[in-house]
Amino acid sequence: MGALRFIGFALIVGLVVAGLDYFQQDKKTDDTLSLSGYVETISARFDQSQKEREVKQTARERQKLWDAGAKAFIPSPPEGWARYALTEPDAKAVSRVLSEFGPVPLISSISGPAELLQLNAAGKDGALRKLDETGTVYAKEDELIWLDITLKPQAARNTLAGLALSAQDAFLDGMKAEQGYAVIDGVAFIETTGNLLDDTKKTNHRAFTGRIGFDQEVVIRLHADASDATIREFLGLVDYAGLNALLPHPALVVGNGIEVPLIRQPEIADEMHDLYETMQIAQLRLGQEKLENLDAAALVANTLSSSGFNSEGVMDITNGEVFENQELSQLSYIRTQNLLLASALSEVETEVASTGGIGGFVKGLMGKVAHANANADEPEPQVAPSAEVKVRKGGLGKSSCATLGSSKRCSVGGN
């Protein structure tokens, strides 16, 4: 009897639950929900639940790969090249990189005060171990390459430490004089040609930076004492599609085999980086507004609950005064970047078509080269008036440089 009562009770509970569920589903339809229609809602909800589980599982797997870091994406050396770990300071190639290139970990790669203290206590060995987590050294005869791929977490924009680190990172980037270099598989690479903080320092090596995403980013750094062909060869070895897949919002233009004509790559890389800087400046202005509208109670709560530089606070640091949606900023960036590159490539196609196809385009370029060579034998003209040289802007200030003959003068000022 006990078993029969239990079964009867279970049936009654099941009927009540089914009735309540039917009532809820019937309220969502304009007409009366039929039995077959109700069965269809069960199937549809089951499918939706399955999709949500798959999405969550994919997100967990992506996060697991992100947490593992990008060292697995460092490419194997081409034939004839040797590869060295940065923890081998006695190796000649590594010694040269450390003394000539001066590699340093990205600020964003340090998780918090505890790790920072450990690195300071460990000294040079600690810095080398940190660099070895994200990069490597390649050498062949007199050519030398340092390649680093760092996964930059989303900035903690709801804590004082996070806002300060974002501003510091942007300021240091803004002190660099840069120019577009290449667009490789949808990734814009910028060459650093100088530093406004130390305008007297001259180096024999070249430094390049490429980024995938905004705010939460994959940062690719390559320093080289090598030929242009070698630099492009190494940039072409990186698995950009795999790196792009690590981001919660992958870039639309990366990893799809997009090819940009070599002659247009510096210009388009500049335009793509200008977009990045525009987004960065907008983020900095929001940060400044947050600092001007700090809520004392939220600031204390977030500071106490924070477990590192990249951990978000539990409360809105402005108590609702300043709204910021970092996910929306990331989506806006990747969509605008997609439109920008599509527009630039469309202009290239139009230019090629207007010159009679690829053959006409190449002939036109050859004509320009011949004209330039002919002018090379003419007397050197008088020094032209100073022209503005593009310099990256950091924070909310303005920086500009002008060249006059062989001299360059730079100025930095606030808004």
N, C-alpha and C positions, 0 to 999 in steps of 0.2 A: 504493500500500500504506500509506503514511504516513497518508493521509486516512482509510482504512478502520480503521486501528488507533485513530486518535483518536476516531472515531465509536463504535467498540466500547468503548473506555475510558469515554467519556461515558455510554453506556448502562449499563455496569456500575455506575458511580458513582451514576447516577440510581436504579437498582434498589436499591442499598444504602441510599441516603438514604430512599427510599420505604418500604423494609422497616423501618428504624429508626423512622420516623415512625408507621407502622402499629402497631409494637410499643408505642410510647408512648401512642397513642390507645386501643389495646386494653386497656392497664393501667387506664385511667380508667373502663372499663365493667365491669359485673358479669358479663355474658355475653360469649361470643366475638364479636368485632366482624366483621360480614360486610363483603363488598366494597362493597355499596351503602351500608352504614352508614358505612364509611370515606370514601366519596365525599361523603356528607352532612356529615361533620366538616370536610372541606376547604372546602366551601361556607360552612359556619357560621363557620369561622375567617377566611375571606376577608371575609365581611360584618362580622365583629367588627373586623377590621383596618381596613376602610374607615371604620367608625364612629369608631374611635380617631383615625384621620387627620383626620376632619372635626372632631372635638372639639379636637384640637391646632391645626388651622387657625383655628377660631373663637377659641380662646384667644389665638393670635398676633395676629389682627385686633383683638380687644378690647384687648390690650396696646398695640397701635399707636395706637388711638384714645385710650387713657388717656395715653400719653406725649405726645400732641399737645395735651393740656390741654382745659379746658372753655370756652375763650373762644368757640368756635363755638356754644356753647349760650346765650350771652348774647342775649336776645331783641331784636328790632328795636323801636324806640320806637313807642308808639301814635300815632295821628293827632294832630297838634298839638304833639307833644313833640320836642325837639331832643336829640341824643345827642353826648356829648363824650368824647374820650380823656383819660385821666388824665395823659398827657404834654403836655396843653395847659394848663399852669398859669396862663397869662394870660387864659384864658376865665373870665368872671365865675362861671359855675356851678361850674367845677372849683376855682377859688379859694375859693369858699364851702365846698365839700366838704372841702377840705384844712384850712381854718381852723376850721370848725364841727364836722365829723364826725370828724376825726382818724383817717382810715383807716390801717391798718397791715397788712402781709402776715402771713399765718399762719406761725407758727414752722415748722410741718411742710412748708411750701412751699419752704423753703430747703434745698437738697440737701446741703450740707456746708460745712466750714470755708472752702474756697476761694471758694465763692459768697458766704459771709458777709463775707469780707475784701473782695471786689470791691464789694459793696453799701456797706460802710462807707467804702471809698475813693471811691466815686462820690457819696456824700452824698445830697442831696435828689433829684438826677436819677436816681440808681440806684434809690432807693425808689419813685419814680414809674414807672419802667420796669417794676419788679417788680409793682406794683399794676396796671399797665395790662395785664399778661399775663392777669389773671384777672377784671378788673372794668371797669366803665364808669359814666358819669354821665349822668343824664337830667334835663332841665329844661323847665318850662313855666310861664311867668309867675312866680308866687312859690313854686311847688312844686319840690322838689328831691329826687332819688333817687340813691343810690349802690348799685349791685348788684354783688356779687362772688360768683363760683362757683369754689371752689378744690378741687382733687382732693387729698385727704390720703392719702398712701401708708401702708401697713401699718407700724406702729411696729417699729423694730429692737429686739426685746426680748432680744437675745442679746449686746448690747454695752453698755458703761457709758454711752456718750453717748446711746444710744437710750432706756435706762431713765430717765436724767436728764431728757431732753426730754419723755418721756411724763408724768413727774411734774410738770414745770413747766407743761405745757399744762393738765393737770387742775387744778393749783393756781390758775392764772389764771382758769379757767372757774368754779372754786368760789368765787371772791371776788365773783362777780356776784350781785346780787339779781334774780331772774327770775320771770316768770309766763307761763303758757300763753296763746297768742294765737290760733292758727288751725291747722287741719289741711287742707292743700291737696293733693289727689290722693295722700293717704296719707303726706304729709310733715308732721311736727309742727313748727310754728314757735313759738319762745319769744321773748318780748320782754324785753330787759334794762332793768330799771327803776332800777338803782343799782349802785354799786361799793363794796364794803366797804373797799377800799384807799384810796378817795378819796370819803368820804361827803359832802363839802362841795361837790363839783363838780356844777353844774346845767347841763343842756343843753336846747335847744329842740327837738332832733330826737329821733326814736325809732329804736331799734336792734333788729333781729330776726335770729334765727339758726335755720336748719333743717338737718337732717342726714339723709343717706341712708346706711344701713349703720353698722357699728361697727368701729372700729380702722382698716380701710381704708374711707374715707368720701368722700362728696361733701358739702362744706360750703357752704351758701348763706347769704350775709350780705346783708341789706338795711338801709340806714340811710336815713331819710326825714324831711324837713320837708314833710309833705303830709297830706292828709286820709286818713281810714281807708279810704274807698272807693278812693282812688288806690293806697294800699299793697296792698290786696287785688287790685286790677287787675294790678299788676306781679307779684305773687306768682303770679297765675294765668297769666301769660305764659310761664313757664319750662317747658321740655320735661323733665318729671320722668322720664318713661318712658325717654327717650334717655339721661339721666344715670344712671339706675338700671342700664341695660344695660352701662355701663362697668365695673361692679363684677364681680369673679369670682363673688361670691355675691349676686345682686340681691335686694333686699327684696321680699317677697311682697305687701306692701300698697301699693307705690308704682307709679304709672303705670297703674293699672287703673280709673281714673275713680271711685274710692270717694268718696262724698259724705257728709259729716258735718253734721248740722244746726248752723246757725250758733250757736245758743245753747249747744250742748254742746262746741263746738270748743275753747275755752280749757281746760276741764276735761280733755278727752281728750288735748289736747296736753301738759298737765302730766303725765298718767299715762304717756304715751309717753316723755317726757323723763326721768321718774323711773326708767324701765326702763334707759335709756341710762346714767344716773348709777350705777345699781346695778352694771351691767356694768363701768363705769369704775373703781369702787371695788374690785371684785373683782380687776381687772387690776392696780391699784396695790398691793394687798396681796401679790399674787404677785411683783410687782417688789421689794417690801420683803424678801420671803423670799429672793429671788435675791441681793439685796445682802448679806444675812446669811450666805449660803452660797457666796460667790464662790470660784472656783478660780483661783489666781494664774496658773498656766500658761495656762489657757484665756483669761483676761483679757488677757494679753500677746499671745497669738496672734490674738485677735479684734481687738484694737486695731491691730496691725500690718497685718492683712489688710483692715481696713475702708477703703472708698473714699469714705465720706460718712456723713451722719447716718442715712440710711435703709437702709444696707447691713448685712445680717446677718453675724455672725461665722461662722468655720469650725468652731468647737467649742462645745459646750454650756458656757455660762459658769459653771454650777454643777457640772459634771462628773456630771450625772445626779441631783443631790440634789433639785432642784425641777423638776417636770414642768409644762409649759405647752403647750397646743395652741391657737394663735391662730385657726386655721381652725374648730375646734370652737366656740370662743367666738363667732365671727361667725355660724355656722349657728344656734347656740342663741339668739342675739339676734334674728335675723330671724324665727325660728319663734315665739318668745315674743311678739314684737311683733305678729305676725299673729293669735295667739290673743287678745291684749289688745284689739286694735282690733275683732275680730269680736265679742268679749264686750261691748264698749262699745256697738257698733251694735245688738246684740241687745237690750240694755237700753233703748235709744232706741225701738226698734220696739215693745217691750212697753209702754213708757210711752205711746206714741202710741195703741196699740190700747186701752189701759185708759181713755183719755179720750175714746173715741168717734171714733177716726180723726183725720186731720189737722185737720178742722174743730173737733173738741172740744179738741184739743191747742192750737190757736191761740186758741180762746176762753178756755181756762185761762190762757194767757200774758197775754192782754188783761186778764183779771180781776186778775191779779197787778199789772200795770202801773197799773190804775185804783186798786187798793188802795194802792199806793205813792204815787200822786199825792195821794190823799185824806189820807194821813199827813203829806205834805209841809207842810200848813198848820198842823199841831199844834205846840205849843211844843217846842223842842229839848230832848231828855232830858239828864240828867246824864251826865258823861263816864263811859263804860263802863270796866270793868277792862281792863288791857292784854291784848291778844290776840297769840298767836304769828303771825308773818308768815313764810311759806315762803321760805327762802333756800337757794340751791344750796350743796351741800357739796363742797369740793374736797379731794383727798388723803384722809388718814385722820382729819382733824380734824372738829370740829363747829362750825357757825355758826348763830346764831339772832338774830332781830330781834324787838322788841316795839314796839308803837305805843301811845302814851298821849296822847290828844288830837291835837295836830298835831306832836308830837315823836316821833322814832324812835330807839331805842337798839339797837345791835348788839354782839354778843360773839362772839369766836372762841376756841375752845379745842381742845386735843388730846384723844384718847381716853384 
